[in-house]
Amino acid sequence: MKIYIIQIGKTKDKNIAELVSEYIKRTSPYAKVEFITLNEEKLTSSKTKEKIIELEGEKILKNISSEFVVALDEKGKQFASTDFARIIKKQKDAGQKITFIIGGAYGLSNEVKAKANLILSLSKMTFTHEMARLFLMEQVYRAFSIIAGKGYHNE
């Protein structure tokens, strides 16, 4: 299975980057994970937050290449890990690629959200975008562990 994760901006915290890499490695027997990192737009006197969302959204839309798209958004639907695993399994069994989208500091454009098959919230709490990347990768690995019947989920 192929999983794409489109993210705005690089992961600057090396500790988080190392943990994300660890979960990519753990996931590799089940799926190939590819991060697509797009440059973040900077807030300036001529660029409003709305303009930044629009510009980042255009970049994101140009990079979506799979059948099933999941946009991360604080107002999205929350799932238990086992329910999330069922979503992943359904796409895997259908032979579909999945694209997860993690927006920039100001969120995702309405056009990006409209392209999504699912809008997902990792929590009611707010996390940095770097932490969201880590939590998403851990949950993707956990989902594949659940699907494979491995003990990671219940350890």
Beta strands, then each sheet from edge to edge (+ up, - down):
strand 1: 2-8
strand 2: 32-38
strand 3: 68-77
strand 4: 98-102
strand 5: 118-120
sheet 1: 2+ 1+ 4+ 3+ 5+
end
